Amino acid sequence: MTANISDGTVHKMPNDLKKALMSKAKALSTWESLTPLARNEWICLVVSAKKDETRMRRIGRTIDQLKKGRRRPCCWAGCPHRS
């Protein structure tokens, strides 16, 4: 499995999301097929959580949706940090 996982445009890959992606080959495959902007949206969804419980839930949701082939987070306004 790839130890070097692609980042987003603004956000860098957090270790907890990286670990989760590395444990699910199908999710990782989808991840690596995304554009940097799409990867940024997923990372921002995770890192913008204020509570640890929310962050863990969002990581689980991210992995689940990537395994299903989703390319962008559903029902989320998007990263406010991109220009």
mmCIF file of the N, C-alpha and C atoms, coordinates in Angstrom:
data_MODEL
# 
_entry.id   MODEL 
# 
loop_
_atom_site.group_PDB 
_atom_site.id 
_atom_site.type_symbol 
_atom_site.label_atom_id 
_atom_site.label_alt_id 
_atom_site.label_comp_id 
_atom_site.label_asym_id 
_atom_site.label_entity_id 
_atom_site.label_seq_id 
_atom_site.pdbx_PDB_ins_code 
_atom_site.Cartn_x 
_atom_site.Cartn_y 
_atom_site.Cartn_z 
_atom_site.occupancy 
_atom_site.B_iso_or_equiv 
_atom_site.pdbx_formal_charge 
_atom_site.auth_seq_id 
_atom_site.auth_comp_id 
_atom_site.auth_asym_id 
_atom_site.auth_atom_id 
_atom_site.pdbx_PDB_model_num 
ATOM 1   N N  . MET A 1 1  ? 0.834   -1.184 0.000  1.00 0.00 ? 1  MET A N  1 
ATOM 2   C CA . MET A 1 1  ? 0.000   0.000  0.000  1.00 0.00 ? 1  MET A CA 1 
ATOM 3   C C  . MET A 1 1  ? 0.878   1.247  0.000  1.00 0.00 ? 1  MET A C  1 
ATOM 4   N N  . THR A 1 2  ? 0.392   2.302  -0.567 1.00 0.00 ? 2  THR A N  1 
ATOM 5   C CA . THR A 1 2  ? 1.139   3.539  -0.695 1.00 0.00 ? 2  THR A CA 1 
ATOM 6   C C  . THR A 1 2  ? 1.295   4.229  0.656  1.00 0.00 ? 2  THR A C  1 
ATOM 7   N N  . ALA A 1 3  ? 2.536   4.529  1.056  1.00 0.00 ? 3  ALA A N  1 
ATOM 8   C CA . ALA A 1 3  ? 2.783   5.258  2.299  1.00 0.00 ? 3  ALA A CA 1 
ATOM 9   C C  . ALA A 1 3  ? 2.633   6.754  2.058  1.00 0.00 ? 3  ALA A C  1 
ATOM 10  N N  . ASN A 1 4  ? 2.796   7.180  0.822  1.00 0.00 ? 4  ASN A N  1 
ATOM 11  C CA . ASN A 1 4  ? 2.686   8.583  0.466  1.00 0.00 ? 4  ASN A CA 1 
ATOM 12  C C  . ASN A 1 4  ? 1.313   8.817  -0.160 1.00 0.00 ? 4  ASN A C  1 
ATOM 13  N N  . ILE A 1 5  ? 0.433   9.466  0.585  1.00 0.00 ? 5  ILE A N  1 
ATOM 14  C CA . ILE A 1 5  ? -0.926  9.711  0.121  1.00 0.00 ? 5  ILE A CA 1 
ATOM 15  C C  . ILE A 1 5  ? -1.054  11.180 -0.264 1.00 0.00 ? 5  ILE A C  1 
ATOM 16  N N  . SER A 1 6  ? -1.745  11.436 -1.346 1.00 0.00 ? 6  SER A N  1 
ATOM 17  C CA . SER A 1 6  ? -1.877  12.796 -1.873 1.00 0.00 ? 6  SER A CA 1 
ATOM 18  C C  . SER A 1 6  ? -2.659  13.706 -0.931 1.00 0.00 ? 6  SER A C  1 
ATOM 19  N N  . ASP A 1 7  ? -2.242  14.969 -0.884 1.00 0.00 ? 7  ASP A N  1 
ATOM 20  C CA . ASP A 1 7  ? -2.891  16.014 -0.086 1.00 0.00 ? 7  ASP A CA 1 
ATOM 21  C C  . ASP A 1 7  ? -3.949  16.733 -0.907 1.00 0.00 ? 7  ASP A C  1 
ATOM 22  N N  . GLY A 1 8  ? -4.525  17.770 -0.296 1.00 0.00 ? 8  GLY A N  1 
ATOM 23  C CA . GLY A 1 8  ? -5.453  18.646 -0.986 1.00 0.00 ? 8  GLY A CA 1 
ATOM 24  C C  . GLY A 1 8  ? -4.738  19.875 -1.501 1.00 0.00 ? 8  GLY A C  1 
ATOM 25  N N  . THR A 1 9  ? -5.489  20.900 -1.884 1.00 0.00 ? 9  THR A N  1 
ATOM 26  C CA . THR A 1 9  ? -4.883  22.127 -2.398 1.00 0.00 ? 9  THR A CA 1 
ATOM 27  C C  . THR A 1 9  ? -4.455  23.057 -1.271 1.00 0.00 ? 9  THR A C  1 
ATOM 28  N N  . VAL A 1 10 ? -5.207  23.075 -0.183 1.00 0.00 ? 10 VAL A N  1 
ATOM 29  C CA . VAL A 1 10 ? -4.916  23.944 0.956  1.00 0.00 ? 10 VAL A CA 1 
ATOM 30  C C  . VAL A 1 10 ? -4.516  23.112 2.161  1.00 0.00 ? 10 VAL A C  1 
ATOM 31  N N  . HIS A 1 11 ? -5.235  22.042 2.394  1.00 0.00 ? 11 HIS A N  1 
ATOM 32  C CA . HIS A 1 11 ? -5.035  21.221 3.587  1.00 0.00 ? 11 HIS A CA 1 
ATOM 33  C C  . HIS A 1 11 ? -4.080  20.062 3.329  1.00 0.00 ? 11 HIS A C  1 
ATOM 34  N N  . LYS A 1 12 ? -3.264  19.769 4.325  1.00 0.00 ? 12 LYS A N  1 
ATOM 35  C CA . LYS A 1 12 ? -2.369  18.611 4.278  1.00 0.00 ? 12 LYS A CA 1 
ATOM 36  C C  . LYS A 1 12 ? -3.076  17.426 4.921  1.00 0.00 ? 12 LYS A C  1 
ATOM 37  N N  . MET A 1 13 ? -2.683  16.240 4.531  1.00 0.00 ? 13 MET A N  1 
ATOM 38  C CA . MET A 1 13 ? -3.291  15.013 5.016  1.00 0.00 ? 13 MET A CA 1 
ATOM 39  C C  . MET A 1 13 ? -3.050  14.833 6.519  1.00 0.00 ? 13 MET A C  1 
ATOM 40  N N  . PRO A 1 14 ? -4.111  14.787 7.325  1.00 0.00 ? 14 PRO A N  1 
ATOM 41  C CA . PRO A 1 14 ? -3.928  14.517 8.757  1.00 0.00 ? 14 PRO A CA 1 
ATOM 42  C C  . PRO A 1 14 ? -3.641  13.025 8.976  1.00 0.00 ? 14 PRO A C  1 
ATOM 43  N N  . ASN A 1 15 ? -2.884  12.724 10.020 1.00 0.00 ? 15 ASN A N  1 
ATOM 44  C CA . ASN A 1 15 ? -2.459  11.347 10.270 1.00 0.00 ? 15 ASN A CA 1 
ATOM 45  C C  . ASN A 1 15 ? -3.627  10.389 10.485 1.00 0.00 ? 15 ASN A C  1 
ATOM 46  N N  . ASP A 1 16 ? -4.679  10.834 11.186 1.00 0.00 ? 16 ASP A N  1 
ATOM 47  C CA . ASP A 1 16 ? -5.798  9.923  11.456 1.00 0.00 ? 16 ASP A CA 1 
ATOM 48  C C  . ASP A 1 16 ? -6.545  9.561  10.170 1.00 0.00 ? 16 ASP A C  1 
ATOM 49  N N  . LEU A 1 17 ? -6.717  10.497 9.269  1.00 0.00 ? 17 LEU A N  1 
ATOM 50  C CA . LEU A 1 17 ? -7.367  10.203 7.992  1.00 0.00 ? 17 LEU A CA 1 
ATOM 51  C C  . LEU A 1 17 ? -6.459  9.334  7.127  1.00 0.00 ? 17 LEU A C  1 
ATOM 52  N N  . LYS A 1 18 ? -5.169  9.620  7.140  1.00 0.00 ? 18 LYS A N  1 
ATOM 53  C CA . LYS A 1 18 ? -4.206  8.817  6.378  1.00 0.00 ? 18 LYS A CA 1 
ATOM 54  C C  . LYS A 1 18 ? -4.247  7.363  6.829  1.00 0.00 ? 18 LYS A C  1 
ATOM 55  N N  . LYS A 1 19 ? -4.243  7.144  8.134  1.00 0.00 ? 19 LYS A N  1 
ATOM 56  C CA . LYS A 1 19 ? -4.290  5.786  8.682  1.00 0.00 ? 19 LYS A CA 1 
ATOM 57  C C  . LYS A 1 19 ? -5.565  5.072  8.242  1.00 0.00 ? 19 LYS A C  1 
ATOM 58  N N  . ALA A 1 20 ? -6.691  5.766  8.297  1.00 0.00 ? 20 ALA A N  1 
ATOM 59  C CA . ALA A 1 20 ? -7.963  5.169  7.881  1.00 0.00 ? 20 ALA A CA 1 
ATOM 60  C C  . ALA A 1 20 ? -7.954  4.827  6.395  1.00 0.00 ? 20 ALA A C  1 
ATOM 61  N N  . LEU A 1 21 ? -7.431  5.711  5.573  1.00 0.00 ? 21 LEU A N  1 
ATOM 62  C CA . LEU A 1 21 ? -7.363  5.450  4.128  1.00 0.00 ? 21 LEU A CA 1 
ATOM 63  C C  . LEU A 1 21 ? -6.455  4.269  3.814  1.00 0.00 ? 21 LEU A C  1 
ATOM 64  N N  . MET A 1 22 ? -5.347  4.172  4.525  1.00 0.00 ? 22 MET A N  1 
ATOM 65  C CA . MET A 1 22 ? -4.394  3.089  4.270  1.00 0.00 ? 22 MET A CA 1 
ATOM 66  C C  . MET A 1 22 ? -4.969  1.731  4.653  1.00 0.00 ? 22 MET A C  1 
ATOM 67  N N  . SER A 1 23 ? -5.984  1.717  5.518  1.00 0.00 ? 23 SER A N  1 
ATOM 68  C CA . SER A 1 23 ? -6.564  0.443  5.943  1.00 0.00 ? 23 SER A CA 1 
ATOM 69  C C  . SER A 1 23 ? -7.673  -0.042 5.005  1.00 0.00 ? 23 SER A C  1 
ATOM 70  N N  . LYS A 1 24 ? -8.085  0.806  4.048  1.00 0.00 ? 24 LYS A N  1 
ATOM 71  C CA . LYS A 1 24 ? -9.171  0.448  3.123  1.00 0.00 ? 24 LYS A CA 1 
ATOM 72  C C  . LYS A 1 24 ? -8.727  0.707  1.688  1.00 0.00 ? 24 LYS A C  1 
ATOM 73  N N  . ALA A 1 25 ? -8.324  -0.348 1.008  1.00 0.00 ? 25 ALA A N  1 
ATOM 74  C CA . ALA A 1 25 ? -7.755  -0.227 -0.340 1.00 0.00 ? 25 ALA A CA 1 
ATOM 75  C C  . ALA A 1 25 ? -8.709  0.440  -1.328 1.00 0.00 ? 25 ALA A C  1 
ATOM 76  N N  . LYS A 1 26 ? -9.989  0.101  -1.282 1.00 0.00 ? 26 LYS A N  1 
ATOM 77  C CA . LYS A 1 26 ? -10.948 0.684  -2.236 1.00 0.00 ? 26 LYS A CA 1 
ATOM 78  C C  . LYS A 1 26 ? -11.098 2.187  -2.006 1.00 0.00 ? 26 LYS A C  1 
ATOM 79  N N  . ALA A 1 27 ? -11.163 2.597  -0.742 1.00 0.00 ? 27 ALA A N  1 
ATOM 80  C CA . ALA A 1 27 ? -11.261 4.022  -0.424 1.00 0.00 ? 27 ALA A CA 1 
ATOM 81  C C  . ALA A 1 27 ? -9.992  4.751  -0.874 1.00 0.00 ? 27 ALA A C  1 
ATOM 82  N N  . LEU A 1 28 ? -8.851  4.136  -0.640 1.00 0.00 ? 28 LEU A N  1 
ATOM 83  C CA . LEU A 1 28 ? -7.575  4.737  -1.045 1.00 0.00 ? 28 LEU A CA 1 
ATOM 84  C C  . LEU A 1 28 ? -7.486  4.872  -2.559 1.00 0.00 ? 28 LEU A C  1 
ATOM 85  N N  . SER A 1 29 ? -7.954  3.871  -3.266 1.00 0.00 ? 29 SER A N  1 
ATOM 86  C CA . SER A 1 29 ? -7.941  3.921  -4.728 1.00 0.00 ? 29 SER A CA 1 
ATOM 87  C C  . SER A 1 29 ? -8.789  5.092  -5.241 1.00 0.00 ? 29 SER A C  1 
ATOM 88  N N  . THR A 1 30 ? -9.975  5.246  -4.676 1.00 0.00 ? 30 THR A N  1 
ATOM 89  C CA . THR A 1 30 ? -10.826 6.376  -5.064 1.00 0.00 ? 30 THR A CA 1 
ATOM 90  C C  . THR A 1 30 ? -10.137 7.685  -4.707 1.00 0.00 ? 30 THR A C  1 
ATOM 91  N N  . TRP A 1 31 ? -9.558  7.744  -3.512 1.00 0.00 ? 31 TRP A N  1 
ATOM 92  C CA . TRP A 1 31 ? -8.873  8.955  -3.042 1.00 0.00 ? 31 TRP A CA 1 
ATOM 93  C C  . TRP A 1 31 ? -7.814  9.398  -4.047 1.00 0.00 ? 31 TRP A C  1 
ATOM 94  N N  . GLU A 1 32 ? -6.991  8.481  -4.466 1.00 0.00 ? 32 GLU A N  1 
ATOM 95  C CA . GLU A 1 32 ? -5.893  8.823  -5.375 1.00 0.00 ? 32 GLU A CA 1 
ATOM 96  C C  . GLU A 1 32 ? -6.392  9.202  -6.769 1.00 0.00 ? 32 GLU A C  1 
ATOM 97  N N  . SER A 1 33 ? -7.620  8.853  -7.102 1.00 0.00 ? 33 SER A N  1 
ATOM 98  C CA . SER A 1 33 ? -8.180  9.228  -8.405 1.00 0.00 ? 33 SER A CA 1 
ATOM 99  C C  . SER A 1 33 ? -8.831  10.613 -8.378 1.00 0.00 ? 33 SER A C  1 
ATOM 100 N N  . LEU A 1 34 ? -8.961  11.199 -7.188 1.00 0.00 ? 34 LEU A N  1 
ATOM 101 C CA . LEU A 1 34 ? -9.603  12.512 -7.054 1.00 0.00 ? 34 LEU A CA 1 
ATOM 102 C C  . LEU A 1 34 ? -8.664  13.639 -7.468 1.00 0.00 ? 34 LEU A C  1 
ATOM 103 N N  . THR A 1 35 ? -9.248  14.769 -7.820 1.00 0.00 ? 35 THR A N  1 
ATOM 104 C CA . THR A 1 35 ? -8.450  15.972 -8.073 1.00 0.00 ? 35 THR A CA 1 
ATOM 105 C C  . THR A 1 35 ? -7.969  16.519 -6.725 1.00 0.00 ? 35 THR A C  1 
ATOM 106 N N  . PRO A 1 36 ? -6.898  17.314 -6.719 1.00 0.00 ? 36 PRO A N  1 
ATOM 107 C CA . PRO A 1 36 ? -6.447  17.926 -5.465 1.00 0.00 ? 36 PRO A CA 1 
ATOM 108 C C  . PRO A 1 36 ? -7.553  18.752 -4.788 1.00 0.00 ? 36 PRO A C  1 
ATOM 109 N N  . LEU A 1 37 ? -8.393  19.414 -5.576 1.00 0.00 ? 37 LEU A N  1 
ATOM 110 C CA . LEU A 1 37 ? -9.480  20.209 -5.004 1.00 0.00 ? 37 LEU A CA 1 
ATOM 111 C C  . LEU A 1 37 ? -10.515 19.319 -4.316 1.00 0.00 ? 37 LEU A C  1 
ATOM 112 N N  . ALA A 1 38 ? -10.841 18.188 -4.922 1.00 0.00 ? 38 ALA A N  1 
ATOM 113 C CA . ALA A 1 38 ? -11.789 17.256 -4.303 1.00 0.00 ? 38 ALA A CA 1 
ATOM 114 C C  . ALA A 1 38 ? -11.202 16.666 -3.024 1.00 0.00 ? 38 ALA A C  1 
ATOM 115 N N  . ARG A 1 39 ? -9.916  16.295 -3.048 1.00 0.00 ? 39 ARG A N  1 
ATOM 116 C CA . ARG A 1 39 ? -9.266  15.777 -1.831 1.00 0.00 ? 39 ARG A CA 1 
ATOM 117 C C  . ARG A 1 39 ? -9.292  16.835 -0.743 1.00 0.00 ? 39 ARG A C  1 
ATOM 118 N N  . ASN A 1 40 ? -9.093  18.087 -1.119 1.00 0.00 ? 40 ASN A N  1 
ATOM 119 C CA . ASN A 1 40 ? -9.123  19.183 -0.157 1.00 0.00 ? 40 ASN A CA 1 
ATOM 120 C C  . ASN A 1 40 ? -10.477 19.272 0.547  1.00 0.00 ? 40 ASN A C  1 
ATOM 121 N N  . GLU A 1 41 ? -11.560 19.069 -0.197 1.00 0.00 ? 41 GLU A N  1 
ATOM 122 C CA . GLU A 1 41 ? -12.902 19.123 0.384  1.00 0.00 ? 41 GLU A CA 1 
ATOM 123 C C  . GLU A 1 41 ? -13.072 18.052 1.460  1.00 0.00 ? 41 GLU A C  1 
ATOM 124 N N  . TRP A 1 42 ? -12.617 16.833 1.173  1.00 0.00 ? 42 TRP A N  1 
ATOM 125 C CA . TRP A 1 42 ? -12.725 15.747 2.150  1.00 0.00 ? 42 TRP A CA 1 
ATOM 126 C C  . TRP A 1 42 ? -11.882 16.038 3.384  1.00 0.00 ? 42 TRP A C  1 
ATOM 127 N N  . ILE A 1 43 ? -10.646 16.504 3.174  1.00 0.00 ? 43 ILE A N  1 
ATOM 128 C CA . ILE A 1 43 ? -9.763  16.802 4.316  1.00 0.00 ? 43 ILE A CA 1 
ATOM 129 C C  . ILE A 1 43 ? -10.383 17.898 5.172  1.00 0.00 ? 43 ILE A C  1 
ATOM 130 N N  . CYS A 1 44 ? -10.887 18.947 4.549  1.00 0.00 ? 44 CYS A N  1 
ATOM 131 C CA . CYS A 1 44 ? -11.475 20.058 5.285  1.00 0.00 ? 44 CYS A CA 1 
ATOM 132 C C  . CYS A 1 44 ? -12.692 19.591 6.087  1.00 0.00 ? 44 CYS A C  1 
ATOM 133 N N  . LEU A 1 45 ? -13.487 18.708 5.508  1.00 0.00 ? 45 LEU A N  1 
ATOM 134 C CA . LEU A 1 45 ? -14.635 18.155 6.224  1.00 0.00 ? 45 LEU A CA 1 
ATOM 135 C C  . LEU A 1 45 ? -14.173 17.528 7.538  1.00 0.00 ? 45 LEU A C  1 
ATOM 136 N N  . VAL A 1 46 ? -13.077 16.797 7.503  1.00 0.00 ? 46 VAL A N  1 
ATOM 137 C CA . VAL A 1 46 ? -12.558 16.126 8.697  1.00 0.00 ? 46 VAL A CA 1 
ATOM 138 C C  . VAL A 1 46 ? -11.939 17.126 9.674  1.00 0.00 ? 46 VAL A C  1 
ATOM 139 N N  . VAL A 1 47 ? -11.042 17.976 9.199  1.00 0.00 ? 47 VAL A N  1 
ATOM 140 C CA . VAL A 1 47 ? -10.306 18.851 10.122 1.00 0.00 ? 47 VAL A CA 1 
ATOM 141 C C  . VAL A 1 47 ? -11.139 20.003 10.667 1.00 0.00 ? 47 VAL A C  1 
ATOM 142 N N  . SER A 1 48 ? -12.273 20.282 10.067 1.00 0.00 ? 48 SER A N  1 
ATOM 143 C CA . SER A 1 48 ? -13.112 21.383 10.565 1.00 0.00 ? 48 SER A CA 1 
ATOM 144 C C  . SER A 1 48 ? -13.993 20.964 11.742 1.00 0.00 ? 48 SER A C  1 
ATOM 145 N N  . ALA A 1 49 ? -13.994 19.682 12.082 1.00 0.00 ? 49 ALA A N  1 
ATOM 146 C CA . ALA A 1 49 ? -14.786 19.211 13.223 1.00 0.00 ? 49 ALA A CA 1 
ATOM 147 C C  . ALA A 1 49 ? -14.241 19.815 14.516 1.00 0.00 ? 49 ALA A C  1 
ATOM 148 N N  . LYS A 1 50 ? -15.136 20.244 15.379 1.00 0.00 ? 50 LYS A N  1 
ATOM 149 C CA . LYS A 1 50 ? -14.725 20.865 16.638 1.00 0.00 ? 50 LYS A CA 1 
ATOM 150 C C  . LYS A 1 50 ? -14.507 19.837 17.751 1.00 0.00 ? 50 LYS A C  1 
ATOM 151 N N  . LYS A 1 51 ? -15.205 18.712 17.690 1.00 0.00 ? 51 LYS A N  1 
ATOM 152 C CA . LYS A 1 51 ? -15.088 17.675 18.717 1.00 0.00 ? 51 LYS A CA 1 
ATOM 153 C C  . LYS A 1 51 ? -14.443 16.427 18.129 1.00 0.00 ? 51 LYS A C  1 
ATOM 154 N N  . ASP A 1 52 ? -13.709 15.703 18.974 1.00 0.00 ? 52 ASP A N  1 
ATOM 155 C CA . ASP A 1 52 ? -13.074 14.457 18.528 1.00 0.00 ? 52 ASP A CA 1 
ATOM 156 C C  . ASP A 1 52 ? -14.096 13.450 18.021 1.00 0.00 ? 52 ASP A C  1 
ATOM 157 N N  . GLU A 1 53 ? -15.260 13.372 18.696 1.00 0.00 ? 53 GLU A N  1 
ATOM 158 C CA . GLU A 1 53 ? -16.287 12.417 18.277 1.00 0.00 ? 53 GLU A CA 1 
ATOM 159 C C  . GLU A 1 53 ? -16.779 12.748 16.868 1.00 0.00 ? 53 GLU A C  1 
ATOM 160 N N  . THR A 1 54 ? -16.946 14.021 16.605 1.00 0.00 ? 54 THR A N  1 
ATOM 161 C CA . THR A 1 54 ? -17.397 14.450 15.279 1.00 0.00 ? 54 THR A CA 1 
ATOM 162 C C  . THR A 1 54 ? -16.327 14.137 14.238 1.00 0.00 ? 54 THR A C  1 
ATOM 163 N N  . ARG A 1 55 ? -15.091 14.390 14.578 1.00 0.00 ? 55 ARG A N  1 
ATOM 164 C CA . ARG A 1 55 ? -13.986 14.114 13.652 1.00 0.00 ? 55 ARG A CA 1 
ATOM 165 C C  . ARG A 1 55 ? -13.937 12.628 13.304 1.00 0.00 ? 55 ARG A C  1 
ATOM 166 N N  . MET A 1 56 ? -14.049 11.762 14.311 1.00 0.00 ? 56 MET A N  1 
ATOM 167 C CA . MET A 1 56 ? -14.014 10.318 14.063 1.00 0.00 ? 56 MET A CA 1 
ATOM 168 C C  . MET A 1 56 ? -15.205 9.882  13.216 1.00 0.00 ? 56 MET A C  1 
ATOM 169 N N  . ARG A 1 57 ? -16.365 10.457 13.474 1.00 0.00 ? 57 ARG A N  1 
ATOM 170 C CA . ARG A 1 57 ? -17.558 10.137 12.674 1.00 0.00 ? 57 ARG A CA 1 
ATOM 171 C C  . ARG A 1 57 ? -17.347 10.577 11.227 1.00 0.00 ? 57 ARG A C  1 
ATOM 172 N N  . ARG A 1 58 ? -16.752 11.747 11.032 1.00 0.00 ? 58 ARG A N  1 
ATOM 173 C CA . ARG A 1 58 ? -16.505 12.242 9.678  1.00 0.00 ? 58 ARG A CA 1 
ATOM 174 C C  . ARG A 1 58 ? -15.462 11.410 8.945  1.00 0.00 ? 58 ARG A C  1 
ATOM 175 N N  . ILE A 1 59 ? -14.464 10.919 9.652  1.00 0.00 ? 59 ILE A N  1 
ATOM 176 C CA . ILE A 1 59 ? -13.482 10.028 9.012  1.00 0.00 ? 59 ILE A CA 1 
ATOM 177 C C  . ILE A 1 59 ? -14.183 8.755  8.558  1.00 0.00 ? 59 ILE A C  1 
ATOM 178 N N  . GLY A 1 60 ? -15.021 8.196  9.420  1.00 0.00 ? 60 GLY A N  1 
ATOM 179 C CA . GLY A 1 60 ? -15.767 6.994  9.045  1.00 0.00 ? 60 GLY A CA 1 
ATOM 180 C C  . GLY A 1 60 ? -16.653 7.232  7.842  1.00 0.00 ? 60 GLY A C  1 
ATOM 181 N N  . ARG A 1 61 ? -17.328 8.365  7.837  1.00 0.00 ? 61 ARG A N  1 
ATOM 182 C CA . ARG A 1 61 ? -18.199 8.732  6.711  1.00 0.00 ? 61 ARG A CA 1 
ATOM 183 C C  . ARG A 1 61 ? -17.379 8.894  5.429  1.00 0.00 ? 61 ARG A C  1 
ATOM 184 N N  . THR A 1 62 ? -16.226 9.532  5.547  1.00 0.00 ? 62 THR A N  1 
ATOM 185 C CA . THR A 1 62 ? -15.353 9.740  4.389  1.00 0.00 ? 62 THR A CA 1 
ATOM 186 C C  . THR A 1 62 ? -14.930 8.403  3.792  1.00 0.00 ? 62 THR A C  1 
ATOM 187 N N  . ILE A 1 63 ? -14.464 7.488  4.634  1.00 0.00 ? 63 ILE A N  1 
ATOM 188 C CA . ILE A 1 63 ? -14.021 6.178  4.152  1.00 0.00 ? 63 ILE A CA 1 
ATOM 189 C C  . ILE A 1 63 ? -15.184 5.440  3.504  1.00 0.00 ? 63 ILE A C  1 
ATOM 190 N N  . ASP A 1 64 ? -16.342 5.447  4.163  1.00 0.00 ? 64 ASP A N  1 
ATOM 191 C CA . ASP A 1 64 ? -17.524 4.760  3.635  1.00 0.00 ? 64 ASP A CA 1 
ATOM 192 C C  . ASP A 1 64 ? -17.925 5.316  2.267  1.00 0.00 ? 64 ASP A C  1 
ATOM 193 N N  . GLN A 1 65 ? -17.964 6.636  2.149  1.00 0.00 ? 65 GLN A N  1 
ATOM 194 C CA . GLN A 1 65 ? -18.381 7.240  0.884  1.00 0.00 ? 65 GLN A CA 1 
ATOM 195 C C  . GLN A 1 65 ? -17.345 7.036  -0.210 1.00 0.00 ? 65 GLN A C  1 
ATOM 196 N N  . LEU A 1 66 ? -16.063 7.089  0.132  1.00 0.00 ? 66 LEU A N  1 
ATOM 197 C CA . LEU A 1 66 ? -15.027 6.839  -0.874 1.00 0.00 ? 66 LEU A CA 1 
ATOM 198 C C  . LEU A 1 66 ? -15.080 5.396  -1.360 1.00 0.00 ? 66 LEU A C  1 
ATOM 199 N N  . LYS A 1 67 ? -15.353 4.443  -0.461 1.00 0.00 ? 67 LYS A N  1 
ATOM 200 C CA . LYS A 1 67 ? -15.485 3.040  -0.870 1.00 0.00 ? 67 LYS A CA 1 
ATOM 201 C C  . LYS A 1 67 ? -16.631 2.870  -1.857 1.00 0.00 ? 67 LYS A C  1 
ATOM 202 N N  . LYS A 1 68 ? -17.653 3.716  -1.743 1.00 0.00 ? 68 LYS A N  1 
ATOM 203 C CA . LYS A 1 68 ? -18.803 3.661  -2.650 1.00 0.00 ? 68 LYS A CA 1 
ATOM 204 C C  . LYS A 1 68 ? -18.555 4.454  -3.935 1.00 0.00 ? 68 LYS A C  1 
ATOM 205 N N  . GLY A 1 69 ? -17.375 5.081  -4.039 1.00 0.00 ? 69 GLY A N  1 
ATOM 206 C CA . GLY A 1 69 ? -17.028 5.813  -5.254 1.00 0.00 ? 69 GLY A CA 1 
ATOM 207 C C  . GLY A 1 69 ? -17.408 7.277  -5.257 1.00 0.00 ? 69 GLY A C  1 
ATOM 208 N N  . ARG A 1 70 ? -17.861 7.803  -4.117 1.00 0.00 ? 70 ARG A N  1 
ATOM 209 C CA . ARG A 1 70 ? -18.214 9.229  -4.039 1.00 0.00 ? 70 ARG A CA 1 
ATOM 210 C C  . ARG A 1 70 ? -16.978 10.075 -4.263 1.00 0.00 ? 70 ARG A C  1 
ATOM 211 N N  . ARG A 1 71 ? -17.128 11.149 -4.994 1.00 0.00 ? 71 ARG A N  1 
ATOM 212 C CA . ARG A 1 71 ? -15.987 11.989 -5.322 1.00 0.00 ? 71 ARG A CA 1 
ATOM 213 C C  . ARG A 1 71 ? -15.948 13.291 -4.523 1.00 0.00 ? 71 ARG A C  1 
ATOM 214 N N  . ARG A 1 72 ? -17.062 13.673 -3.952 1.00 0.00 ? 72 ARG A N  1 
ATOM 215 C CA . ARG A 1 72 ? -17.147 14.888 -3.126 1.00 0.00 ? 72 ARG A CA 1 
ATOM 216 C C  . ARG A 1 72 ? -18.021 14.606 -1.909 1.00 0.00 ? 72 ARG A C  1 
ATOM 217 N N  . PRO A 1 73 ? -17.777 15.308 -0.795 1.00 0.00 ? 73 PRO A N  1 
ATOM 218 C CA . PRO A 1 73 ? -18.652 15.138 0.370  1.00 0.00 ? 73 PRO A CA 1 
ATOM 219 C C  . PRO A 1 73 ? -20.072 15.603 0.042  1.00 0.00 ? 73 PRO A C  1 
ATOM 220 N N  . CYS A 1 74 ? -21.032 14.825 0.462  1.00 0.00 ? 74 CYS A N  1 
ATOM 221 C CA . CYS A 1 74 ? -22.438 15.167 0.241  1.00 0.00 ? 74 CYS A CA 1 
ATOM 222 C C  . CYS A 1 74 ? -22.942 16.043 1.389  1.00 0.00 ? 74 CYS A C  1 
ATOM 223 N N  . CYS A 1 75 ? -23.807 16.962 1.060  1.00 0.00 ? 75 CYS A N  1 
ATOM 224 C CA . CYS A 1 75 ? -24.491 17.770 2.084  1.00 0.00 ? 75 CYS A CA 1 
ATOM 225 C C  . CYS A 1 75 ? -23.520 18.583 2.933  1.00 0.00 ? 75 CYS A C  1 
ATOM 226 N N  . TRP A 1 76 ? -22.503 19.133 2.316  1.00 0.00 ? 76 TRP A N  1 
ATOM 227 C CA . TRP A 1 76 ? -21.525 19.960 3.021  1.00 0.00 ? 76 TRP A CA 1 
ATOM 228 C C  . TRP A 1 76 ? -21.213 21.151 2.123  1.00 0.00 ? 76 TRP A C  1 
ATOM 229 N N  . ALA A 1 77 ? -21.187 22.339 2.701  1.00 0.00 ? 77 ALA A N  1 
ATOM 230 C CA . ALA A 1 77 ? -21.043 23.573 1.917  1.00 0.00 ? 77 ALA A CA 1 
ATOM 231 C C  . ALA A 1 77 ? -19.711 23.680 1.178  1.00 0.00 ? 77 ALA A C  1 
ATOM 232 N N  . GLY A 1 78 ? -18.707 22.965 1.629  1.00 0.00 ? 78 GLY A N  1 
ATOM 233 C CA . GLY A 1 78 ? -17.401 23.029 0.980  1.00 0.00 ? 78 GLY A CA 1 
ATOM 234 C C  . GLY A 1 78 ? -16.386 23.775 1.823  1.00 0.00 ? 78 GLY A C  1 
ATOM 235 N N  . CYS A 1 79 ? -15.160 23.680 1.429  1.00 0.00 ? 79 CYS A N  1 
ATOM 236 C CA . CYS A 1 79 ? -14.048 24.261 2.188  1.00 0.00 ? 79 CYS A CA 1 
ATOM 237 C C  . CYS A 1 79 ? -14.071 25.786 2.105  1.00 0.00 ? 79 CYS A C  1 
ATOM 238 N N  . PRO A 1 80 ? -14.168 26.453 3.251  1.00 0.00 ? 80 PRO A N  1 
ATOM 239 C CA . PRO A 1 80 ? -14.142 27.920 3.249  1.00 0.00 ? 80 PRO A CA 1 
ATOM 240 C C  . PRO A 1 80 ? -12.725 28.477 3.087  1.00 0.00 ? 80 PRO A C  1 
ATOM 241 N N  . HIS A 1 81 ? -11.709 27.597 3.106  1.00 0.00 ? 81 HIS A N  1 
ATOM 242 C CA . HIS A 1 81 ? -10.321 28.047 3.064  1.00 0.00 ? 81 HIS A CA 1 
ATOM 243 C C  . HIS A 1 81 ? -9.746  28.174 1.672  1.00 0.00 ? 81 HIS A C  1 
ATOM 244 N N  . ARG A 1 82 ? -10.430 27.600 0.677  1.00 0.00 ? 82 ARG A N  1 
ATOM 245 C CA . ARG A 1 82 ? -9.874  27.670 -0.676 1.00 0.00 ? 82 ARG A CA 1 
ATOM 246 C C  . ARG A 1 82 ? -10.148 29.037 -1.301 1.00 0.00 ? 82 ARG A C  1 
ATOM 247 N N  . SER A 1 83 ? -9.293  29.389 -2.182 1.00 0.00 ? 83 SER A N  1 
ATOM 248 C CA . SER A 1 83 ? -9.460  30.700 -2.823 1.00 0.00 ? 83 SER A CA 1 
ATOM 249 C C  . SER A 1 83 ? -9.947  30.575 -4.227 1.00 0.00 ? 83 SER A C  1 
# 
